[in-house]
Amino acid sequence: MPDVLDELRALWDRNWPADVPRQPHYPFGDIALSDYLREWARRQPDVPAFIFYGTCISYVELDRLSDRFAALLVRHGAKPGDRIGVFLPNCPQFAIAFFGILKAGCVHVPVNPMFKEHELLYELQDTGAEIILVQDQLAPLVATVRDRSKLRVVLVTSVAEMIPEQPEFDVPVSVRGRAPMPQDVIDLMPALRAMGSGACMGPADPDALAALNYTSGTTGMPKGCEHTQRDMTYVAATGNTCLCHLAPGDVCLNFAPVFWIAGEDTGLIIPIFAGATCVLMARWDAIGFMQAVQRYRVSQAWMLVDSVDEVLNHPDVGRYDLRSLRNASASSLVKKMSIEYRDRWRALTGGTLIEPTFGMTETQTFDTFTTGLQNDDFDLKARPIFVGLPMPGTEILVRDFATGVPLPINEEGEITVRSPSVTKGYWGKPEVTAESFVDGWLRTGDIGLFDEQGFLHYLGRRKEMLKVRGMSVFPSEIEVILGKHPAIAAAAVIGVPDAERGQIPLAALTLKPGAAVTEAALTAWCRENMATYKVPLVRIMEALPMTATGKVVKQRLVEMFAA
């Protein structure tokens, strides 16, 4: 192992972009994230921490309200280490609860507000949460599972009460309404006001369990990844140093769900760590996005390629000034990053659109970066899928799946990660935890390889890899190629059984509005643009089955096309 790792370290050092610092920057040192909030509240009390459709929550207000939330938890019997559920969409109350939970030494458990009864009950039972904060519109769902869980305190709040009478940018209809306050619950905001000045907790333990972030559960039941505040500040320091570049005075925009690990990073952790202002949107809305960027001179935004596509093709895009967006990144989930998107984005904003990182819930995300590797579109012209270099302080090896032996350059194997933010384990699953590590390195289950320059390439999940006549076929590679066709809006590739070849790829596609192309024509195009054994069966669909966080549910496609 030392020989392979030493070779990779030398390559990383040799090819490190000149403008990217080698060490992460910690403005106040390696302290807990909640203590970063306290320090910024002392230094810039009146600066907005969050702006929500025109409602501003200053740093000192966020600090005081989260103190009160911590005191409210303690008043209702919460102790350090207790798990606290947060069943909310994006809203200021989520941030208040998040930092209050950290200050109280409790454990933040974000719960997807798209969950149905069995999904909600699973996470409540798995964590043993006794206290939950829930959106008023979701309170009836909590009531249906309450007697089957350990819940004894239910706090309820309305997103709508944080929206001003005259919003400063468009508000989605879905978050405007209020639901009646149920019985046997606590109305959050009046309860916080009644706490008076709250209780100022002492400095937090950065190494105590602070959050359980659940994996998506697209295969098997979700697992709770144990994270600490030190995990959070490491990711904030590296992510801000190599990707976001936020500082006091900067304004970022976040519409990514903050119950999702990436949204937690971009919407809660990094902005507060950096002392910046975050314009928080309840959900994606192209008009609202453009209005907010122009109104607040937003300089940084994390997006999806799908949202980039919607902005670029919006009929009203010319009405808005988006040239403050000097730093924008877009992740490929359904639609894939391309040189065309980058060129059009640069013409619109003046900034360079980049693909941000490889990461996963287990590592608090942001394991690699591609910043500084866009000259002549180097990152997009490299073989799929280029994910760049490991973050400062993170190391990555590609290993043989069976033996765990590190593999040399250009050999495909399992991506393994060692970093300060790797999960400390899966909650309540010691056997799974033990199986997921080799010599202290996290086994990701992802396939990748390093090229001659030490850049990592992500090839897909091992469970998704296909064998066609004995040859490895990666759905992610086919999806990237399909993304180059001008008529294809989105593509998801799965494997289906074939008597002669073992497996064959099947591409489920959606088309761009107005596109008129047949499955036969697309198949012919595939034959011209990829090796014969990779050419998929093509099936055009009205829509792809999606999770709440924008991922295609490939298992549903497998079930649909099983025959």
DOLO-941400 format. One record per residue: residue in one letter; x, y, z of N, C-alpha, C, O, CB in turn. Coordinates in steps of 0.1 Angstrom, whole numbers, plus 5000, padded with zeros to 4 digits. Glycine has a CB too. Layout:
aXYZXYZXYZXYZXYZ
...
This chain:
m500849885000500050005000500850135000500550224993499150005012
p501950145008502750265008503250304994503250424991503850255017
d503650204986504150244973503050304964503350414958504750114966
v501850254964500750304956500450444961500250534953499550214956
l500250454974499850574980500850684978500550804976499550564995
d502150654980503250744978503250794963503450914961504550684981
e503050704954502950744940501850844937501950944930502850624931
l500650814943499550904941499751034948499451144942498250834947
r500351034960500651164966501551254958501351374957501251144980
a502451194952503451264943502651324931502951434927504551174938
l501751244925500951294914500051404918499851504911500151184908
w499351394930498451494935499251624937498751734933497751454948
d500451614942501251734945501651794932501651924931502451694953
r502051714922502551764909501451834901501651934894503151654901
n500251784902499151834894498151924902497051944897498451724887
w498451964914497552054922497452184915498452244911498152064936
p496152234913495952364906496652474914496652484926494452384904
a497252564906498052674912497252764921497752814931498752754902
d495952784918495152884926494352814937493652884944494252944917
v494552684940493852624950494752594962495852534961493252484946
p494452654974495352634986495552484989494652404987494752704998
r496752454995497052314998496452275012496352165015498552294998
q496152375020495652355033494252415035494052535031496652395044
p493352355042492052415045492152535055493052525063491052315050
h491352635053491452755062490352745072489152735069491352885053
y490652755085489752765096489852905102490752945108490052655107
p488752995100488853125104489153145119489853225124487553205101
f488553055128488653055142489352935148489152905160487353085149
g489952855139490552735144489652615143488452625139491052755158
d490152505148489352375147488452355159488752275168490352255146
i487452445160486452435170485152385165484952375153486352575177
a484152365174482852315170482152415161482352535162481952285182
l481252375152480552455143479652555151479552675147479652375134
s478952505162478152595170478852705176478352815178477452515181
d480152685179481052795184481452895173481753005176482252735191
y481452845161481652945150480453035149480653155147481752865136
l479252985151478053075151478253175162477953295160476752995153
r478553135174478753225185479753335182479553455185479153155198
e480853295176481953395173481553495163481753615164483253325169
w480853445152480353545142479253635147479253755144479853465129
a478453585156477453665162478053775171477453885172476453575171
r479153745177479853855184480553955175480554075178480953785194
r481153905164481853995155480954075146481354185142482853915147
q479854015141479054085131477554055135476853985127479354035117
p477154105146475854065151474654105142473654025141475554135164
d474754215134473654255126473654205112472754235104473554405127
v474654135108474754085094473753965093473653885102476154035091
p472953965082472053855080472753725079473653705071471153885068
a472353625087472853485085471953425074472553355066472753405098
f470653445075469753385065468753495061468253575068468953265071
i468453485048467353565042466353465036466753385027467853665032
f465053475040464053385036462953465029462053505037463553295047
y462953485016461953555009461753695014460753755013460653485010
g462853755020462753885025462853895041463253995046461553955021
t462553785047462753785062464153755065464753655061461853675068
c464753845073466253835077466353785091465753835100466953975075
i467253685092467653635106469053675107469953615101467353485108
s469453765116470753815118471553705125471053615131470853945125
y472953725125473753625133473453635147473353525154475253665130
v473153745153472953755167471553695170471353625180472953895173
e470553715161469253655163469353495162468653425170468253705152
l470053445152470253305151470853245163470553135168471053265138
d471853315168472553265180471653265192471553165200473753355183
r470853365194469953375205468753275204468453205213469353515207
l468153265192467053175190467553025191466752945197466453195176
s468752995187469252855188469552825203469452715207470452835179
d470052935210470252915225468852875231468852785240470753045231
r467852945227466552925233465952785229465352715237465553035228
f466252745217465852605213466552505221465952405226466152585198
a467852525223468652435232468052425246467852325252470152475233
a467752545251467152555265465752485265465352415275466952695270
l464952495254463652435253463852285253463052215260462952485240
l464852235246465052085247465352045261464851945265466252055237
v466252115267466652075281465452085290465251995299467752165286
r464552185289463352195297462452075296461852035305462552325294
h462452015283461651895281462351765283461951665277461051905267
g463451775290464151645294465251595285465751485287463151545296
a465551675274466651625265467951625272468251725280466651705253
k468751525270470151515275471151505264470751465253470251395285
p472351535266473451515256473351375251473251275258474851545262
g473451365237473351235231471951195226471851105218473851125240
d470951265232469551225227469351275213469851375208468451295236
r468651185205468351215191467051305190466051275196468151085183
i467251405182466151505180465751505165466551535157466451645185
g464551465162464051465148463751605143463151685151462951375147
v464051635131463651765125463051725111463651685102464951855123
f461751745111460851695100460351825093459151855093459651605105
l461251895086460952025080461552035066462551975063461452145089
p460852115058461552155045462452275048462652315060460452195034
n463052335038463952445040463152565046462152605041464652495027
c463652615057463052735064464052775075464852695079461652695069
p463852895080464752945091464652865103465652845111464453085094
q463452805106463352725118464252605118464652555128461852685120
f464552555106465452435105466752475110467452405117465552385090
a467252595106468552645110468552665125469552625132468952775103
i467552725131467452745145467552615153468252605163466052815149
a466752515148466752385154468152315153468652255163465752295149
f468752325141470052255139471052305149471752225155470452285124
f471252435150472252485159471852475173472752455182472552635155
g470552475176470152455190470452315194470852295206468652485191
i470252215186470452075189471952055191472351995201470051985177
l472852115183474252105185474652175198475552115205475052175173
k474152285201474452355214474052275226474752275236473852495214
a472952205225472552125236473251995238473051915247471052095235
g474151965228474851835229474051715224474451605226475451815242
c472851745218472051645213472451605199473451655194470551685214
v471651515193472051465180470951505169469751465171472151305180
h471351575159470451615149470051505140470951435134471051735141
v468751475138468251375129467351435119466151455121467551265137
p467851475107467051535097466151425090466651325087467851605086
v464851455089463951355084463351415071462751525071462751325094
n463351345060462951385047461451425048460651335051463151285037
p461051545045459651585046458751525035457551545035459451735045
m459351455025458651375015458251235020457551165013459351365002
f458751195032458451065037456951035039456251125042459251045050
k456650905037455350855040455450785054456450785060454850765029
e454350725058454250675071455350575075455950585085452850615073
h455550475066456450365070457850415070458750365078456350245060
e458250515062459550565061459850655074460850645080459750655049
l458850735078458950815090459150725102459950745111457750915091
l458250625103458250535114459650465115460150445126457150435114
y460150425104461450355104462550435111463250385120461850315090
e462650565107463750645112463450685127464450685135463850775104
l462250705131461950725145462250605153462850625164460450765146
q461850495149462150365157463650345157464250295167461450245151
d464350365145465750335144466550425154467550375160466250345130
t466250555155466950645163466450645177467250685186466850785157
g465250605180464650615193464450755197464450795209465650555203
a464150845187463950985190462751005199461650945197463751065177
e462851095209461751125219461151265216460051295221462251115233
i461951345209461451485206461551505191462551465184462251585214
i460551565185460651595170460051735168459151775174459851495162
l460651805159460151935153459551905140460251855131461252045153
v458351945137457651905125456952025119456452115127456651795128
q456852035106456052135099454552105102454151995103456352125084
d453852215104452352205107451652115097450752035101451752345107
q451952125084451252045074451651895075450951805070451652095060
l452751855083453151725084452751665098452951545101454651705082
a452151745106451851705120450851585120450951495128451251825128
p449851585111448951475111449651335109449251235114447851485101
l450651345100451451215097452151175110452151055113452451245086
v452751265117453451235130452451175139452751075147454151355136
a451251225140450251175149449951025147449650955156448951255148
t449950985134449650845130450650745135450350635137449450835115
v451950795137452950705142453450725156454250645161454150715132
r452850825162453450865176453350745186454250725193452650985181
d452250675186452050565196452950445193453050355201450650525197
r453550435181454450325178455850365178456750285175454150275163
s456150485183457550535185457750575199456850555208457850655175
k458950635202459150675216458950825217459250885228460650645219
l458250885207458051035208457151065220456151005223457351075195
r457651165228456851215239456651365238455751425245457651185252
v457451435229457351585227457251605213458251565205458451665235
v456251675208456151715194456051865193455151925198454851655187
l457051925187457152075184456652095170457052025161458552135187
v455852195168455252225155455452365151455452455159453752185155
t455752385138455952525133455452535119455352435112457452565134
s455152655115454652675101455752755093456252855098453352765102
v456052705081456952775073456452905069457153005068457252685060
a455052915067454453035062454653155072454653265067452953015060
e454853125085454953235094456253305093456453415099454753185108
m457253255086458453315083458553395070459553455066459553215084
i457453395063457353465050456753595051455653605057456653375039
p457453705047456853835049455553865041455353795031457853945046
e454853965045453553995037453954035023453154005014452854105044
q455054105021455454145008456854075005457854135007455554295007
p456753955000458053884998458953954987458354024978457753734993
e460253934988461154004979461453924967462153974958462354044987
f461053794967461153714955460053614956459453584966462553654953
d459753544944458653454943458653344954459653284956458553394929
v457453324960457353214970456453104964455453124958456653274983
p456952974964456152864959454852854967454752874979456952734961
v453852824959452452814965452452704976451752714986451452774954
s453252604975453252484984453652524998453252455008454152374979
v454352635000454752675014454052795019454352845030456252695014
r453052845012452252965017451252925027450853015036451653025005
g450652805027449552775035449952735049451052695052448752665029
r448952745058449152705072448052595075446952595070448952825082
a448452505084447452405089447052435103447852505110448052265087
p445952385107445552415122446552345131447052245128444152355124
m446752415142447652365152447052245160445952265166448152475162
p447552125159446952005166446952025181447752105187447651875161
q446251945188446251935202447551845206448051765198444951875208
d447951865219449051785224450351805217451151715216448651635224
v450551925212451851965206452252105212451452165218451751965191
i453452145209453952275213454252355201454952315192455252255222
d453652475200453852575189455252635191455552705201452752685189
l456152615182457552645184457852785187458452815197458352595172
m457452875178457953015179457453085192458153155199457453095167
p456153065196455753115209456553055221456853125230454253095211
a456852925219457552865230458952925231459452935242457652715227
l459652955220460953015220460853155226461753195234461553025206
r459853235223459753365229459553355244459953445251458553445222
a458853255248458553235263459853195270459853205283457453135265
m460853155263462053105270462853225275463953205282462853025261
g462453345272463253465276464653465269464653445257463453455291
s465653485277467053495271467653355268468653345262467953565280
g466953255272467453115269468653085279468853155289467953105255
a469352985276470452945284471752935275471752865266470252815292
c472753005279473953005271474752875275475352875286474853135273
m474852785266475552665268477052685267477452785260475152545258
g477852605273479352625271479852575258478952525250480052545282
p481152585255481652535242481352385240481352305249483152545242
a480952345228480552215225481752125223482852165220479752215212
d481551995225482551895223482551855208481651795203482351765231
p483651895200483551875186483651725182483351695170484751945179
d483951645191484051495188482951415193482951295191485351445193
a481951475199480751405203479851385191479851455182480051485214
l479051275192478051245181477151365180476551415190477251115184
a476951425168476251545166475051525156474151605156477151655161
a475151425147474151415137474051265132475051195131474351505125
l472851225128472651105121472051135108470851165107471751005130
n472851125098472451155084472151025077473050945075473451245076
y470951005073470550875067470850865053470650955045469050845070
t471450745049471650725035470350715027469250705033472450595033
s470350725014469150745006468250625007467050635005469450774992
g468850505009468050385009467450334996466450274995466850405019
t468150374985467750334972467950184970467250114962468450404961
t468850124978468949974979469049944994469849985001470249924971
g468049854998468049825012467449935021467150035016469449785017
m467449915034466950015043468050125046469250085046466449955056
p467650245047468550355050469350325063468850255072467850485051
k470550375063471450365075471850495080472050595072472750275072
g471850515093472150645099473750655101474350585108471550655113
c474250755093475750775094476050875105475450985106476250835080
e476850825114477250905126478251015123479350985118477750815137
h477951135125478851245122478951335135478051345143478351325110
t480151405136480451495147480551635141480551655129481751445154
q480651725151480851865146482251885140482451975132480651965158
r483251805144484551815138484451775123485051825114485551735145
d483651675120483351635106482851755099483251785087482351515106
m481851825105481251935098482252045095482252105084480051995107
t483052085105483952195103485052155093485552245086484552245116
y485452035093486451995083485952005069486552055060486951845085
v484651955067484051965054483852115050483952155039482751895054
a483452195060483252335057484552405053484652485044482652405070
a485652365060486952435057487452385044487952475036487952395068
t487352265040487852215027486952255016487352305006488052065027
g485652245018484652285008484752435005484552474994483252245012
n484852515015484952655013486352695007486352784998484752735026
t487352625011488752665005488752624990489352694982489752585013
c488252504987488452454973487252464964487352444952488752304974
l486052514969484852514961484052644962483852704952484052394965
c483652674974482652784976483352924977482753024972481852764988
h484452934984485153064985484353174991484353284986485653104971
l483653145002482853245008483553315019484453255026481553185014
a483253445022483853525033482753615038481753635031485053595028
p482953675049482053775054481753885043482653935037482553845067
g480553915041480154015031479553945018478854005010481254095027
d479953815017479453735005478053685008477553665019480353615002
v477253674997475953614997475853494989476153494977474853724993
c475453384994475253254987473753234986472953284994476053134993
l473353144977471953104976471852954977472652874970471353154963
n470952904985470752754986469252714985468452764992471252704999
f468952634975467652574974467752424976466652354977467052604960
a468952364977469052224980468452184993468552265002470552184979
p467752074994467052045007468052025018469051955017466251915005
v467852105029468852095040468751975048469551945057468752215048
f467651895046467551755052468451655045468751545050466151705052
w469051695034469951615025471351655029471551775031469551635010
i472251565029473651595034474251705026474951795031474551475033
a474151715012474751815004474051955007474752055008474551784989
g472751955009472052075013472452125027472552245029470552065012
e472652035036473152065049474452135048474652235055473251935058
d475352085040476652155038476552295032477052385037477552065030
t475852305021475752425013474852525019474952645017475452394999
g473852485026472852575031472952605046472352705051471452515029
l473652525054473652545069475152555073475552655080473052435076
i475952465069477252445076478252545070478852625077477852305074
i478452545057479552625051479252775052480152855056479752595036
p477952825050477752975051478053025065478653125067476353005047
i477652945076477852995089479252985093479853075100476952915099
f479952875089481352865091482152985086483053035092481952735085
a481753025074482453135067482053275070482653375067482253115052
g480953285078480453415082479653485070479653615070481553505086
a479153415061478453475049476953475052476453435062478753385037
t476253535042474753535043474253435033474653425021474253685039
c473253355037472653255029471253295025470353305034472753115035
v470953315013469553335008468953195007469453114998469453414994
l468053165015467453025016466153025008465253105011467252975030
m465952924999464752904992464152774997464852685000464952894977
a462752774998462052655003462252544993462352424997460652685005
r462252574980462452474970462952544957462852664957461152394967
w463252464947463752524935462652594927461552534926464352424926
d462852714922461952784914462852874905463552964911460852864922
a462752864892463652934883463453094885464453164886463452894869
i462253134884461953284886462453334899463153434900460453314884
g462053254910462553304923464053304924464653394930461953204934
f464753204918466153204918466753324911467653394917466653074911
m466253364899466853474892466453604899467353694900466253474878
q465353614905464953734913465853754925466353864927463553734917
a466153644932466953654944468453684940469053764947466953524951
v468953624930470353654926470453804923471453864927470753574913
q469553854915469554004912469354084924470054184926468554034901
r468354054932468054144944469154144954469454254959466754084951
y469854034957470854024968472254024962473154004970470553914976
r472454034949473754024943474453894948475653894953474654144947
v473853784946474353654951475653624943475653634931473253544948
s476653584950477953554943478253404942479053364934479053614951
q477553314950477853174949476553094950475653124958478853134961
a476452994942475252904943475652764939476452744929474152954934
w475152664946475252524942473952494935472852524940475452434954
m474052424923472852394915472952254911473852174913472752494903
l471852214904471852084896471952124881471552234877470552004899
v472452044873472552074859471152094853470852164844473251954851
d470152024859468752034856468252184858467552244850467851944863
s468652244869468252374872469052474863468452584859468552414887
v470252444860471052534851470352534837470152634831472452484849
d469852414833469152404820467952484820467552554810468852254817
e467152484831465952554832466152704831465452784825465152524845
v467252754838467552894838467952944824467453034818468652934848
l468852864818469352904805468252904794468352984785470452804800
n467252824796466152814786464952884790463852874783465852664783
h464952954801463753024806463453144797464353224793463953074820
p462253164793461853274784462153414790462353514782460453264779
d462253424803462453554809463853574814464053674822461453564821
v464753484811466153494816466753634813467553684821466953384811
g466453684802467053814798466653934806467254044805466753844784
r465653914814465154024823465954044835465754144842463654004826
y466853954838467553954851469053964849469553904840467153824859
d469654034859471054054859471653944868471453944880471554194863
l472353844862472853734870474453734870475053634874472453604864
r475053854867476453854866477153864879478453874879476853964857
s476453874890477153864903477553724906478353704915476153924914
l477053624899477253484902478653444897478853374887476153394895
r479653484904481053464900481453314902482353264896482053554907
n480653244911481053114915479853024915479053034925481853114928
a479652934906478552844906478952704902479852684893477452894896
s478452614909478752474906477452394904476452434909479552404918
a477552294896476252214892476552074892477552024885475752264878
s475851994899475951844900475151774889473951814887475651794914
s475651674883474951594874474251484881474851394886475951534863
l472951494881472151384886471351324875471551204871471151434898
v470351394869469651344858470351394845470851324837468151384858
k470251534843470951594832472451594835472851604847470451734829
k473351594825474751584827475451714823475051774813475351464820
m476551744830477351864827477951844813478351734809478451884837
s477951954805478551954792479252084789479052184796477451924781
i480052084779480752204774479752304770479952424772481752174763
e478652264763477652354759477052424771476852554770476552284751
y476652354781476152424793477152524799476752634802475752314804
r478352484799479352574805479552704796479552814802480752504806
d479552684783479752804774478552894776478653014776479852754760
r477352844776476152924777476052994791475653104792474852844775
w476452924801476452984814477453094815477153204821476752874825
r478653084809479653184810479153304802479353424806480953134803
a478453284791477953394784476853474792476753594790477353354770
l476053404800475053464807475553534820475053644823474053354812
t476453474827476853524840478253574841478653654850476753414850
g479153534831480553574832481353474840482553484841480653704837
g480753384847481453284856481553154849480853124839480753274869
t482453064854482752934849481952834858482152824870484252904849
l481052754851480352654858481152534860481752484850478952624850
i481252474872482052354874481252244880480152274887483252394883
e481652124878481152004885481852004898483051994899481251874877
p481152004910481752024922482651914928483851944932480752064932
t482151794929482851704938482251564937481151544932482851744952
f483051464941482651334945482451324960483251374967483651214940
g481351264964481151254979479951164982479251124973480951394985
m479751144994478651054998478251095013478951165020479050914997
t477051045017476551075030477551025041477751095051475251005033
e478250915038479150865048480350955051480950945061479650725043
t480651045041481851125043481451275045482351365044482751115031
q480151305047479651435048479851515035479851635034480451515059
t480051435024480351485010481651565008482351575018479151575005
f481851614996483051694993484351614996485151665003483051825001
d484551504989485751434990486851464980488051454982485451284989
t486351514968487251564958486851704953485751744956487251464946
f487751764945487351894939487851894925488851824921487952004947
t487251984916487751994903488052144900488352184888486651954893
t487952234910488252374908489652384902490652324907488152444922
g489852474893491152504887491552404876492652414870492152504897
l490652314872490952214862490052234850489652134843490752074868
q489552364848488652384837489252444824488552474814487552484842
n490552474825491252534813491052444801491252324801492752554816
d490552504790490252434778489252314780489252214773491552384771
d488452334791487452224794488152094797487551984793486352214784
f489252094803490051974805489251874813489251754810491352004813
d488451924823487751834832486551764824486251644827487151904844
l486051824814484851774807485351684795484551604790483951884802
k486551714790487051634779487751504783487951414775488051724771
a488051494796488651374801487651264801486451284800489151394816
r488151134801487251024801486251034812486651074823487950894801
p485050984810484050994821484450904833485150804831482550954816
i483950934845483551064849484651124858485051064868482151044857
f485051234853486251304860485751374873484851454872486851404850
v486351334884486051394897487251464904487051504915485351294906
g488351464897489451554902490351494912490651374912488951674907
l490751574922491751544932491151534946490151604948492851644932
p491651454955491151454968491351584975492251664973491851344977
m490351624984490451744992491651745001492151635004489151765000
p492151855005493251865014492951785027491851805033493652005018
g493751695031493551615043492751485040492651395049492751685052
t492251465028491551345024492551265015493251315006490251375016
e492451135017493251045008492350935002491350885009494450975015
i492550894990491750794983492550694977493650724970490850864972
l492150564978492850454971491750374964490650364968493550364981
v492150314953491350224945491850084948493050054947491350254930
r491049994953491449864958490649754951489649774945491149854973
d491349634951490649514946489449484955489649484967491649394945
f488349464949487149444957487249314966486849314977485849424948
a487849214960487949084968489049084978488749034990488148974958
t490249134975491349124984491649254992492249245003492549094976
g491149364988491449494994492749544991493149644997491249475009
v493549484982494849524979494749654970494049654960495649414971
p495549764973495549884965495949854951496949774949496449984971
l495249914941495549884927496350004921496250114925494249864919
p497149974911497950074905497150164895495950144894499150014897
i497850264890497150354881496450284869496950184864498250454875
n495350334865494550284854493850144856493350084847495450274842
e493850094868493149974871491850004879491850084889494049874879
e490749944874489449964880489349884893489649764894488349934870
g488749944903488449874916487549964924486950054920489749844923
e487549924937486649994947487350124952488450114957486249904958
i486650234951487050354957486950344973485950314978486250484952
t488150374979488150374994488650504998489550564992489050255000
v488150555010488350695014488850695028488250625037487150785012
r489850775031490250805045490350955047491051025040491650745048
s489551005056489451155058488951185072488351095078488651225047
p489151305077488651335090487151335091486551325102489151475094
s486451345080484951345080484251215078483051215077484451455071
v484951105076484350975074483550945086483950965098485450865071
t482350885083481450845094482150765105482950685102480250775088
k481750785117482250715128481550575129481950495138482150795141
g480550555121479950425121478450435117477950555115479950355135
y477750325115476350325112475650305125475850205132476050215101
w474650385127473950385140473250255142472450205134472850495140
g473650185154473050065157473349945149472649845150471550085158
k474349955140474749845131476249815131476949845122474249885116
p476749765142478149745143478749645133479849655128478549685157
e477949545129478349445119478549515106479549495099477449325118
v477649595102477649665089478849765090479549785080476349745086
t479049835101480149925102481449845100482349895093480149985116
a481649735107482849655105483149615091484249615086482849535114
e482049575084482249535070482549645061483049625050480949465065
s482249775065482449885056483749955057484050045049481349985059
f484649895065486049955066487049855064486949735068486150025080
v488149895058489349805056490549895060490949995054489449755041
d491249845071492449915076492150065078493050145076493549905066
g490950095083490650235086490150315074489850435076491850305092
w490050255063489550325051488050275048487750165049490450285038
l487250375044485850345041485750285028486250335018485050475042
r485050175027484750105014483450175009482350155015484549955016
t483550234998482350304993481450224984480250264983482850424984
g481850114979481050034970480950094956480250044947479650024975
d481750204954481850264941483050224933484150184939481850424943
i482950214920484050174911484750294906484050394901483550084900
g486050294906486750404900488150364896488550254898486850524910
l488950464891490350444888491050574888490450684886490450374874
f492350574890493150694888493850694875494350584870494250704900
d493950804868494650814856496150844858496550854869493950914846
e496850864847498350884848498651014856499851024860498950894834
q497751114857498051234864497551234878497651334885497351354856
g496951124882496451114896495051164898494651184909497351184905
f494351194887492951234888492051114889492251014882492551324876
l491051124898490151014900488951024890488451124887489551024915
h488550904886487450894877486450794883486750684887487850834862
y485250844884484150764890483450684879482950744869483150854898
l483250554881482650474871481250424874480550364866483550354868
g480850434887479550394891479550304903480650264908478850324879
r478350264907478150174918478450034913478149994902476750184924
r479149954922479449814918478149744915478149654906480249744929
k477149764923475849694921475249724908474349654903474949724933
e475649844902475049874889475849834877475349834866474850024889
m477149794880477949754868477449634861476949534867479449724873
l477449634848476849534840478049444834479149494832475949584829
k477749324831478649234824477949194811476949114811479049114832
v478449244800477949214786478949134779480049184775477549344778
r478649004777479648914771480948914779481948904773479848944756
g480848924792482048924800482749054802483649064809482948824795
m482349154794482949284795482249384804480949384804483049344781
s482949464812482349554821481749674814482349734805483449604831
v480549704817479849824812479249904823478649854832478649774802
f479550034823479250124834478050214830478250294821480450204839
p476850194836475750284832476050424832475550504824474650254842
s476850474842477150614843477850664830477650774826478050644855
e478750584824479450624812478450644800478550734793480550524808
i477550544799476550554789475650674791475250744781475650424788
e475250704803474450824806475150944802474451044797474150824821
v476450954804477151074800477151094785476951204780478651074805
i477350984778477350994763475951024758475851114749477750854757
l474950964764473551004759473251144762472451214755472550914767
g473851204772473651344776474151444765473751554765474251384788
k474951394756475451474745474451484733474551574725476751424740
h473451404733472451404722471551524724471051544735471551274721
p471351604714470551734716469051714719468451814724470651814703
a468551594717467151574719466851514733465651514738466551494709
i467851464740467651394752467751484764468751554766468751274754
a466651484772466651564784467351494796468051554803465251604788
a467051374797467551294809467651144805466851104797466751314821
a468651074811468750934808469150854821469950904829469850914797
a468650734822469050644833469250514827468350454820467950644844
v470350444830470650324823470650214834471250224845472050324816
i470050104831470049984840470449864832470549874819468549964846
g470549744838470849624831469649534831468949524841472049554837
v469349464820468349364819468949234815469849234807467149414810
p468349124819468848994815468748974800467849014793468148884822
d469748894795469748864781470348714779471448694785470548964772
a469648634773469948494772471348474765472048384769468948414765
e471648554756472848534748474048604754475148554754472648574734
r473848724759474948814763475048824778475948884784474848954757
g474148764786474148774800473348884805472348874812475548784805
q473749004802473049134804473249224793474149214785473649194817
i472249314791472449424782471949554789471049544797471549394769
p472549664785472049794790470749834784470449814772473049904788
l469849894792468649954788468650104792468850124804467349874793
a468450194783468450334786466950384786466350384776469250414776
a466550424798465250494799465450644797466250704805464550464813
l464750704788465050844784463850934785462650884783465650844770
t464051054787463051164785463551254775464851274774462651234798
l462751314767463151404756462851554760462051584768462451374744
k463651644754463451784756462051824750461651764740464551864750
p461451934755460151974749460352004734461252074730459652104756
g459351944726459351974712460251874704460251884692459852114709
a461051794711461951704704461151594697460251534703463051644713
a461451564685460851464677461851364672462451384661459951524665
v462051264680463051154676462551024681461951014691464451194682
t462850924673462350784676463350704684464550734684461850714663
e462850594690463750504696464750444686465950424690463050394703
a464250414674465150364664466250454660467450424659464350324652
a465950584659466950684655467950704666469150724664466250824652
l467450704679468450714690469350594691470550604694467650724703
t468850474688469650354688470750364678471850324680468750224686
a470350414666471350434655472450534659473550514656470650484642
w472050634666472950734671473950674681475150694681472250854677
c473350584690474250514700475250434693476450424697473350434709
r474850364682475850274675476950354669478050304667475050204664
e476750484666477750564660478650624671479750674668477150674652
n478250624683478950704694479450614705480050674715478050804699
m479250484705479750404716480050264710479550224700478850394728
a480950194718481250054714479949974713479049994720482249994724
t480049874704478849794701478249734713477049724715479149684691
y479149674722478549604734477949704744477349654753479749524740
k478249834742477649924752476249984747475550044754478550044754
v475949964734474750014728473549964736473249844737474649984713
p472650054742471550014750470249994742470150044731471350114761
l469349914748468049924743467450064747467750104758467149804750
v466750124739466250264741464750254744464050204736466650354730
r464350324755462950334758462650474762463250524772462550234769
i461850544754461450684757460250684767459250614765461050754744
m460450764778459450774788458950914790459551014786459950724802
e457750934796457251064799458051124810458251244810455751054802
a458351044820459151094832459850974838459450854837458151164842
l460951004845461750904852461250904867460951004872463250924851
p461250784873460950784888462050844896463250804894460650634892
m461750934905462751014912462551004927461350994931462751154907
t463651024934463551044948463351194951463351274942464850994956
a463051224964462851364967464051454966464051574964462351374982
t465251384965466551464964467051464950468251494947467551404973
g466251424940466551434926467351314920467851334909467351554924
k467351204927468051084921466950994915465850984919468751014932
v467450934904466550834897466450704905467550654910467050804883
v465250654907465150534915465250414905464250374899463750524922
k466450364903466650274892465950134895465650064886468150244891
q465750104908465049984911463649984905463249874901465049964926
r463050094905461750104899461750074884460950014878461050234902
l462850124878463050094863463249944861462749894852464250174858
v464049884870464349744869462949664869462749574862465249694880
e462149704879460849644880459949664868459249574864460149694893
m460049784863459149814851459549734839458749694831459249964848
f460849724837461349654825461949514827462649464819462549744819
a461449454838461949324841461749224830462449124828461349274854
a460649234823460349144812461049174799460849094789458849144810
